[in-house]
Amino acid sequence: MNFSISRRQISIAIILAFVLFLIVLAINIILRRESEIRLITLLPSQPVGYLSVKELGGLVNTFQHSDFGKAVKQVPILDGIQQKPWWQQIHYQKELWEYEIGAKLDLKFLESYFGRQAILAFYQSEEKLSFLLISDVGAKGILEVSTIVAAGPINSKYERIKSKHLGVTINTITGYPLDFSYAFVDTVGILSFDESLVEDVIKIHVARQPGFVEQSYTDLLERYDSSKNTGYVNFSKILRNVKITPIFKTALTPIKTMTFSNQHENGMIIFDSRFTLNKPIDLVMATLKIPNGQTFEVEPKQLIADIENFFPILKLIALANGVQLGNQWKDNLLANLAPLETLGTMVTQIQFSDQSATATIKIPLE
């Protein structure tokens, strides 16, 4: 039996081995690139606020199955929100999308497209408030969307307009109550009612430009890596552009910005927040008898009682702003705080100066 190998066979084997090596290398690069994606670095500058979420399903399930989550579903404020025009518009848009795609936009569906992590941000333009959704959908999610797109338009009354930005295709869908645009960069999905926001994300990712967090809040990068979710709220912008109840506007005026993060460990949420201030809050903290920099325990029922006792001061503040608060407002406030009674003892530490404040709260859910 002749076991000799020809030079041609050796060449073919070397070529196949080289091709296999390139395939394995490419897969490793793709997987490594996907695992290294930090969506928070893709946020354009000057958001009104944002919320990042990792493992959406686990977060929602933990909340829904807790006594606190069950109690929150019963608070009166939710009924009020559902009557708001903006909420009804969102609900209508959701039902329309469900009808057109033939599927329920439930948690399972959302998980498949939000992937391991997602960020929802809001931006204020001269005309309106717009949202931006950035999600790590992964290769599977992109393939599914691409398959739907390849099948053609779902309904002839909707039009798909394609454009290019830095080599990336942007799809804009018209015909819905609100036009929206989306694009994919690597394994990242981008969706917004404002096409310019999609372009901004592409520019940050493709051109390697610094985004909002790298420009202004580098500490959030570390907290993003170690936390289930992080967030940012610019109260100064909200108070300028959003109409809210005067009493809450007065209460929020001292706060310029807020960043926060939380982790879920052993049935407990660890909530960490940091504030920049427009003016000192020493007087408020003294009135509430909150020690500066010291750890203290808070019983939820006692907290509700303290808030109730603080109501006369709230009435005076409201009156100074031309608003008269009646007992009905007090009853509604206490009813919306009722879910707090399901929580255990909260361990809190608050530290404040003239220009900033930090707060760490450990909240037991179980």
N, C-alpha and C positions, 0 to 999 in steps of 0.2 A: 504494500500500500504506500502510495507516494504522498507525503505530507508537505511537499515543497510549496512555497507561496510565491507567486509571481510578483514582480515589481508593481504591476498595475493594481493587484489586489491590495498591496501595502499602501499605495497612493490613495485608493478609495477609502480604506480603513482610516487613514490619517485625516482625510477630508471630512468623513462622517464624524470622527471624534471631535474635530475642530468645530463643525457645525453644532454638534451636541453641546460642546462647551459654551458656544456663543448663546445658545438657547437657554441653558441653565443660568448663565451670567445675566442675560436679559431679564429672566423671571425674577432672579434675586434682586436686581436693581429696581424693578417695578414694585416688588413687594416691600423692599426697603424704603423706596420713595413714598409708597402709600402709607407705611407705618409711621413715617417721619412727618407727615403733613400736620401742621399746626394751624388750624383754620383761623385762629385768633389773629395770626399775622397777616391775614388777607383783608382785614377790615379797612375800608377807606377812612380817611380822616373826618373828624367832626361829626360823629353820630350823636343823636339825641340820647340814645341808649342801646344796649344790646344784652342778650342773654345767650350764653353758650351751654349746650347740654351734651353730655356723654351718656351712652347707654340709656336712651330714652325709655325703652320698655321697662327696665328695672326701676327707674326713677318713678314712673307713673304707677307701676304695680305696688311699689312700697307705699306710695301716697294713698292710693285707692283702698288698700287693705288695712290702713291704720285707722284708729278711732278718730284721729284728727281729720284725715281725709274724708271720712264718711260724714263728719259733722260739718265740714266746710261746704259740702254739697247742699246743705239745708239753710245757709245764711241768706237773709233777705236781699243782700246787695246783688246776688246773682240774678234774681228776678228783675231787678232794675237794669242790670247790664243787658239782659236779653231783650229789653224794650228799646234800647238805644238804636238809632238809625244805623250807626256804623257796625254794630253787632249783627243786625238784620241783613246788612249788605254782605258781611262775611258769610253768614249762614246761607244766603241765596247763592253766593259764588260757590260755596262748597257743594250744595245740592246740584248746581248746574254742572260742575266738574264730575260729580259722581254719575250723573245721567249720561254725560258724553263719553266717559271712559268705561262705563259699565261696571264699576267697582266701588265698594264702600271706602271712603277715606278714614278707615279706622286705625287703631294703633299698629296692627300688624302691617298694614299697607304703608303707613308713615315710616315705620322702622326700616322697611326694605329700601326706602329712598333717602332717609336721613342717615343710614349707615351707623357707624360707630360714634359719630360726633356731628353736631350741627350748631349753627349760630344764626339767630334771628336778630337783626338790627333795624333801627329806625333812623331815618334822615329827614331833615327839614329843608325843603327847597323854598324858593320864593312863593310858590303857588300852593304847595301841599306837603303833607307828611307822607313819606313813602317807606316801604319796608324792603329789606334785603335779606334773603335766605341763602346761606352758604352751607353745603352739606358734603360730607365725605361719603358719597354714594357707592364708591367702589366700582370695579370693572363690571360686576354683574348688573348693578343698577343702570350704568351707562348703556350696556348692551340691550337691556329691556326697553329703555326709552328710545334707543336708536331703532329697534325693531318696530316700535309703534310708529315712529316718524316715517320709516321706510314703507309702511303699509299705506301711507297717504293720509290726507286730512280726514278726521272723524266726521266732520260735517262741512258741507260746501259753503256754509255761511261764514266759516272761520277762515282767515287767510294767514298763511305762514310767510313772513318776510325774512329773508336771510341777509346777513351782512357780515363783514369781516373786521376784526379789530386785532392788530398785532398777530395775524395769522390764525386767530381763533374764530370759529363760526358762532355768531349770535342769532338765535331764532326769536323773532318777535311775533306773537300771536295776536291778531286783531279780530274783533267781532264779539268778544265777551263784553260785559259791562265795563270792564277795565282791561286795556291792553297790558300784556306782560311779556317780558323777555327772559330767555334763559340761555345758558351756555355751559359747556363742559371744558375744564382744563385738567388734563391728566385724569384723576379719579374724583375731582371736585365738581359738584354741581352748583350753579349760581342761578338764582331766580329773583326777579324784582319787577315791580310795575314801572320802574325808572331805568331805561336802557343805559343811561350814563353811569349808574351804579355798577351794572354788570361790566361795563368797560373799565371802570376804576379797579375792580377786583382783578380783571385780566392783566391790566397794566402792572399792578403790584406783583402778581405772580410771575408773569412772563419777563418783565423788565427788571425784576428783583428790586423794586422800589420799596422803601419802608412804609408800612401801613400805620394806622392810628395807634396801636399799642406800642410799636417800636418807637414812634415819635414822642408819645406822651406818657405812657404807663407801662414801662418795661417790667415793673414788679408783677404785673398781671401774667406775664409769660410763665414765670415759675409757678404761680398759683394755678394757672390753667393746666399745667402738666400734672399737678398733684390733686386736683379737685374734680368732682363730678360736674360741677358747673361754675361759671363765673359770670359776672354782670357788671354793667356800668350804667349810671344814670346821670345825665347833666340836668340838674333841677333848674338851673338858671335858664336854660333854653326852653324847658317845659313850661315854666311860669310865664315866659314871654309869648309862647305860641299856642298853648293849650288852655282852654277855659276850664277852670276847676273851682270848686267851692271856696269862697273867700277864707273860711276858717282854716282849711288845709293849706291855702296859699300863704297865709300868715305863718303857719307852723313850719312850712318848708323854706321860707325866705332865708333863714340863716345858712342853709346848706347850698353850697355851690355844686359840688359833684359827689357822687358816691360810687365806690367800687366794692364788689362783694364776691365771695366764693363760699362754697360749702362742700362738705364731705359727709358721707353716710357710713357710720361705723358702729357695729354692734347695737343696732336699733336706736342710734342717736345721730341727730344732725348737728354738725359743728359748723356754725355760721360765723364767718369772719368778714367784717366790713370796715371800710376806711372812708373818711369824709374829708373834703376840703370845705372850709367855712367862709361865708361872706362877713360874718361878725361873730364875736364870742358867744358861747352858750352857757357860761358859768352860772348866770342867774337861773336859767331853766333847770340846770342840773341840781342846783341848790334847792330850788322849789320842790323838785321831785325826790330830793334826798338821795341822790346817786353819788357814791364816793368816787373820787377821781383815782383811777389806777388800781383800785382794790377789787378783789374777787368777792362776789356776794351771790346769794341764792335768791331766786324769785319763784314764789308760789303763784301759779296762774290765777287762782281764785282771788288771791290778795292783789295781784296786778290789776284785775278787772275792778276790784273795789277801789283801788287807788285812782284809777282812771275816772271812776264814777265820782269820787270825792274831788277830783280836779276839774269837774265839769263847770262849776261856778266861774273858775278862772277862764275857761274856754268861752263861756258866754260873754264875759267882759271883753275878751280879745275880739270876738266876733262883733260885738256891739261897737267897738272902736273902729271897725271896718265897715260899719253900716249894715250889718246883718244881725237879725234877731233870731236866736235859737230857742225853739220851744221844747217842751218835754218829749214830743214825738221824735225829734232829732236825737235826743238822749236815749230813748228806748231803742231806736234803730241802731245806734252805735253799739249799745250793749248787746243787742241781738247778734250783730255781726262779729262781736268778740267772743261769743259763746264757745266756739270750737277750742279756744285756749284752755278751757276747763278739762279737756281730755288729755292734756299734756302733763308730764311729771314735772318735778322741780327743775327749773332751769338754772344753770350755773353761768354767771355773767361777769364780764370784766369790761369796763368802759374807761378809756383814758382820753382826756381832751386838753387842748391848749387854745390859744386865741385863734389860730388859723386852721387847726385840724383836729380830728378825733378818730379813735378806733374803737371797735366793739367786737368782742368775741362772745358768742352765746352757744352753749351746749344744750340742745333741746332733745329730751327723750321722747321717742314716738311710741315706744312699746312698754 
